[in-house]
Amino acid sequence: MRIRRRILRAVLLLAATVVLILAGVIWWAPPRQDKGLRDDFNDVALEQVLAFGERANSAYHDPETFRKEYGPEIEDGEFSGSGLRVYVDHNPSGKAQWVVLRGTANMQNIVDDLEFVGRDEHELGINVHSGFDAALQECLPWILQRLDKTRLTWVTGHSLGGAVAALLVVTLHHRGFNNVSGITFGQPKITDAYGANKLAHLKILRS
């Protein structure tokens, strides 16, 4: 009986020691320094995050259903090269104009492409994932024809569509859209550490 008690005490002591060590690691861990594509929701209202998330999710519905949910004036385009479907809501009575991007499983080969467009070659002056950049360039002229630079612009997308959405926010800002922001969901990275630092001032939140 005494042996069992000693074993139990030893086990409890070991468990307590592990908990204290972990608590110390958490306590002394330095704060995260997310730059460029932020993961911090402190400055964003929950209602706004939910609104972006609902649109990103609805992008997986067929276009007719999407228009029933958000308005008959919404335009959609499908781009065979990348597999993207893009929805643009430029209803003048709305608070903002929306761009919602939906990727497909056919885009997996884009993710697997680890090549980057060099910072000296790209208009943004950063290294950009070449697959996502090619997907954006395919649909960008169509998007630009439907947007008003002077309006508040919101961009969103999930997963592979989210990566192109983030790149779209950067590109629109670079081309003179001064009031553009985006929230993406499950988004792969689109650039390297240097590029993320360069994008630190932009309103892009990655969930």
N, C-alpha and C positions, 0 to 999 in steps of 0.2 A: 504493500500500500504506500509506504514512504517513497519507494522508487518511482511509482506512478506519479506521485505528487511532485517529486523533483523534476521528472520529465515534463510534466505539464507546466511547471514554473519556468523551466528553461525555454519551452516553446513560446510561452507568453512573453517572456523577456526578449526573445529574438524577434517576435512579431512587433513588439513595441519599439525596439531599436530600428527596425526597418521603416516603420511609420515615421519616426522622428527624423531619420535620414532623408526620407522623401519630402517631408515637410520643410526641412532645411533647404533642400534643392529648389523647391518651388518658391520659398521665401526669398532666397538669394538670387534667383534667376533674373537676369537683366530684362527689361521690357523689350518687346518686339519692335523692330523698326521697319515696318512695312512701307515701302515707297513705290510710287508709280501706280500700281494696281492695289488699292487698299483692301484689307480684309476687316477693317474696324468699322462697326456700325454705330459708334457713339454719336456721330454727327448727322445721322440720317433717321428720319421719322419712320417708325414701324409701318405706318400706313403707306408710305412711299415704297418701301421695300416690297410690301405685299402687292401693290399695284403693278410694279415691274414684274414680280414673280408670276402673277396671274396672266399677264400678257405673254411672257416667255413660255408658260405652260400651254396657253391657248394656241400658240403658234403650231402645235402638233395637230390641231384640228384641221379639217378641210377648210378652204377659203370661204365657202358659203357660211359655215358655222361661225368662223371668226368674224365675219361681217355682221352676223346676227347678234353677236356678243358685243361688238364695239362700234358698229355703225356701217351703213351701206356705202359710204363714200370711200372706204378703205380700199387701196389698190394693193394687188399682190403680184409678184413676179417670181418665176421659177427659173433657175439657172442650171443648165444641164452639165456644164463643165465641172462645177463644184458640188452640185446637188443641193445648193441653198434654195430656200424659199424665203422671200422678203416681203414683209407687210409694211406699208407706209400709211399712216393716218395723219392727214394734214387738214383735218376739219378746222376751219377758221374760228369756230365757236368754242373750241377746246382750249384748255390752259396751255397745252404744249402740242407740238407735232411729234409723232412717235415713229420710230423705226424698230421693227421686231424681226429678228433673224432666226430661222430654224434650220439647223443642220440635220443630216441624215446619216445612217450607217454607212452610206456610200462614201462619206468623207473620211473614213478611217485611214485611207491611204494618205490623206493630207497630213494627219497627225503623225503618221509614221515617218514622214519626210522630215529629216532633221536638218535640212539645209537652211541657211539664212541668207537673206538679201543683205549685202554689206552696207554699213552705214554711209559709205562714200557713194553708193549707188542709189540709195533710197531717198525719196523726197523728205522723209522725216528725220534724216540724219542719224538713225539708229539701226542696229541690226534687227531685222524683222523676219519671223518665221516665213519662209518662202511659200509654203502651202497655203497658209491663211491669207497671205498677201495676195496670192493669185486669185483666191476665192473672192476677196474684196474687190480687186480690180475688175473682175467680171461683172459685178453688179453695181459698182460705184456710179457709173454714168447714169444708169436707170434711177438710182436713189437721188442723185444730185438734181435731176430734172424735176423732182417732185417735192423738194424741200425749199423753205424760205430761210435765208441766212439770218433774217432779223428776228425770227421767232425762237422761243425756248424749244430746245430739241432734246428728247429723251430717247435713249437707245438701250435695247435689252436683247438677251438671247441666252439660251441654255447650252452648255457643253460646247460642241464644235461651233454652233451658232454664236455662243457667247464669246468665243475667241475672235471671231470676225467682227462681232459687235464692239468689242473693246478697241480693236484696230480701227473701226469706223469712227469711234469717238475721237481718237487721236487725229485721224485724217481730216475730219470735219473741222476740228479746232485749228489745225494747221492751215486749212483753206478759208479761214475767216468766219467760222461759226463761233461766236464768242460766248454763247450761252448754251452749251451742249454738255450733257452728262450721261452717264450710263451705269447700270447695275447689271452684272452678269452672274450666272449661276452655273457652277461646275465647270468653269472656264479653264482650259489649258493655257499655259504661258505663251505669250506671243513674241517676247523679246528676251534679252539677257539682262544681267544686273546693271550694266551701263545704261541700257535703254530704260529700265524701270526707274532709275534715278532721274533720268531726263524727263520722265512722265509724271514725276511726283506732284506737280502742281495741278494736274488735271483731275476732273471729277469723275473718276472711274472706281467703282466699288465692286470687288469680286467676292461672291458668296460661295 
